[in-house]
Amino acid sequence: MNYQYILFDLDGTLTDPKVGITKSVAYALDKMNIEVVDYPKLDLFIGPPLQESFQAYYGLNEQEANEAIGYYRERFKQHGLYENEVYPGIEILLETLKKKGKTLAVATSKPTVFAEKILQHFKLAQYFDVIVGSNLDGTRIAKAEVIHEVLLQLSSPDKSEVIMIGDRKHDLIGAKKEGIANLGVLYGYGSNDELALEEPTYIVSNIEELDSILTN
């Protein structure tokens, strides 16, 4: 299928944000007087909405989760934004897609303001027609809501021409709810079992395979 509109998740798909996210989560938990004993567990925070993760993995209630998010952002906006790396091959892929006339967008659960700063810092913002994330007030955190807003900003294109790319189940579920094709990448933070369970349109292991599907 020749997709004209290509939506990318940010964390675990365009960039590897592990250091910035996990250090900021650890900072927030410390502020909440919660000792982190299993640091690999913090990788689970990469991708899903923060409120969901603080509640699911550390048993915080809604109010506590919101307080933890405040501490997280305290560190993240100063340091965590830039403790990040663009996956090798991503910029070349984006440049190739733009040269082929594709319309590219970012659909992330990360607050839009942070997503924009990250993409500008790594000089990737130039490739995207639309960048949409969640709101700082805690609204529009579900991936389906983010994708819906992206499609509105793209003037509601034919959904058969749109594909969503991400590394976690939330990306695939959100795409299905919006009636568009989806593609799971295994070089990020979602396992094959997690992604396969959602029966995505495609699963790829690396950026070379992603390039093959999107450019051919």
C-alpha positions in Angstrom: 0.0 0.0 0.0 1.3 3.5 -0.9 0.6 5.6 2.2 0.6 9.3 1.6 0.1 10.4 5.3 2.6 8.9 7.7 2.2 9.4 11.5 5.1 8.7 13.8 5.2 8.2 17.5 8.1 10.0 19.1 9.6 8.0 22.1 10.9 4.7 21.0 10.2 5.3 17.3 12.0 8.4 16.2 14.3 8.8 19.3 15.5 6.7 22.2 14.5 8.7 25.2 15.5 6.2 27.9 18.0 8.2 29.9 15.9 11.3 30.1 12.6 9.6 30.9 13.9 7.0 33.4 16.0 9.6 35.3 13.1 11.9 35.5 10.8 9.1 36.7 13.3 8.2 39.4 13.5 11.8 40.5 9.7 12.0 40.8 9.5 8.8 42.8 12.2 10.0 45.1 10.2 13.2 45.7 7.2 11.0 46.5 9.4 9.1 49.0 9.3 5.9 46.9 12.5 4.0 46.7 13.4 2.6 43.3 14.9 -0.9 43.6 14.2 -2.2 40.1 15.6 0.4 37.6 14.9 -1.7 34.5 11.2 -1.4 35.5 11.4 2.3 34.7 11.7 1.4 31.0 8.0 0.6 31.2 7.3 4.4 31.4 8.6 4.9 27.9 5.6 5.3 25.6 2.4 5.2 27.7 0.8 8.2 29.4 2.7 9.0 32.6 -0.4 9.0 34.8 -1.3 5.5 33.6 2.2 4.3 34.4 2.6 5.8 37.8 -0.8 4.3 38.8 -0.1 0.9 37.2 3.5 0.3 38.3 3.7 2.1 41.7 0.1 2.1 42.9 -0.4 5.8 43.1 -3.9 7.2 43.1 -5.0 9.8 40.6 -4.0 12.8 42.8 -0.7 11.2 43.7 0.1 10.4 40.1 -0.6 14.1 39.1 1.8 15.2 41.9 4.4 12.8 40.6 4.0 14.1 37.1 4.7 17.6 38.4 8.0 16.4 39.8 8.8 14.5 36.7 8.3 17.6 34.5 10.4 19.7 37.0 13.5 17.7 36.0 12.4 16.7 32.5 12.0 20.2 31.1 15.5 21.2 32.4 17.5 18.1 31.6 15.5 15.1 30.4 14.4 16.6 27.1 17.9 16.5 25.8 19.0 13.2 27.4 17.8 11.6 24.2 19.2 10.2 20.9 17.8 10.0 17.4 17.8 6.4 16.1 20.5 5.9 13.4 18.8 6.1 10.0 15.7 8.0 11.0 16.7 11.4 9.6 17.7 9.8 6.3 14.3 8.0 6.2 12.4 11.2 6.9 14.3 13.1 4.3 13.6 10.4 1.7 9.9 10.4 2.5 9.7 14.2 2.2 11.4 14.0 -1.2 8.8 11.5 -2.3 6.1 14.0 -1.4 4.8 12.3 1.7 3.0 14.2 4.4 4.6 13.5 7.8 3.2 14.0 11.3 4.2 13.2 14.9 1.5 11.8 17.2 2.8 11.4 20.7 1.4 11.1 24.3 4.2 13.4 25.4 3.0 17.0 25.8 3.1 18.9 22.5 5.4 21.6 23.9 8.0 19.0 24.9 7.7 17.1 21.6 8.3 20.3 19.7 11.4 21.2 21.7 12.9 17.8 21.2 12.3 17.7 17.5 13.7 21.2 17.1 16.7 20.4 19.2 17.6 17.4 17.0 16.7 19.3 13.8 13.9 16.9 12.9 11.0 19.4 13.2 11.5 20.5 9.6 10.3 17.2 8.3 6.9 17.3 9.9 3.7 19.1 8.7 2.0 18.5 12.0 3.2 17.8 15.6 0.6 16.8 18.1 0.9 15.6 21.6 -1.0 15.7 24.9 -1.9 18.9 26.8 -0.1 19.9 29.9 -3.4 19.9 31.8 -3.7 16.2 31.4 -6.1 16.1 28.6 -5.7 14.4 25.2 -3.4 11.7 26.6 -5.0 8.7 24.9 -3.3 7.9 21.6 -6.6 7.7 19.7 -7.4 11.3 20.7 -3.9 12.4 19.6 -4.3 10.7 16.2 -7.8 12.2 15.8 -6.4 15.7 16.3 -3.5 15.0 13.8 -6.1 13.9 11.2 -8.1 17.1 11.8 -5.0 19.2 11.4 -4.3 17.4 8.2 -7.8 18.3 6.9 -9.2 14.8 7.4 -7.5 12.8 4.7 -8.8 9.6 3.2 -8.0 7.1 6.0 -6.9 4.4 3.6 -3.9 6.6 2.8 -2.8 7.0 6.4 -0.6 4.8 8.6 0.5 5.2 12.3 4.0 3.9 13.3 4.9 3.2 16.9 6.7 0.9 19.3 4.0 0.3 22.0 0.5 -1.2 21.9 -1.1 2.2 22.6 0.0 3.3 19.2 -1.6 0.4 17.5 -4.8 0.5 19.5 -5.1 4.2 18.9 -4.7 3.7 15.1 -7.3 1.0 15.1 -9.8 3.2 16.9 -9.3 5.9 14.3 -9.6 3.4 11.4 -6.1 3.7 10.0 -3.4 1.2 9.2 -0.7 0.7 11.9 2.9 -0.5 12.0 4.8 -1.7 15.1 8.5 -1.3 15.3 10.6 -3.7 17.4 13.7 -1.6 17.8 11.8 0.5 20.5 10.4 -0.5 23.8 7.5 -2.8 23.0 8.0 -6.6 22.7 7.0 -8.7 19.8 4.4 -10.3 22.1 2.9 -6.9 23.0 2.7 -5.7 19.5 1.6 -9.0 17.8 -1.3 -9.2 20.2 -2.8 -6.1 18.6 -2.6 -7.7 15.1 -1.0 -4.7 13.4 -1.0 -4.2 9.7 2.8 -4.6 9.8 5.6 -5.4 12.3 9.2 -4.5 11.5 12.4 -5.3 13.3 14.6 -2.4 12.2 14.6 0.9 10.3 15.7 -0.8 7.1 12.5 -2.8 7.1 10.5 0.3 7.9 12.1 2.1 5.0 11.2 -0.7 2.7 7.5 -0.6 3.5 7.2 3.2 3.5 9.2 4.0 0.4 8.3 1.1 -2.0 
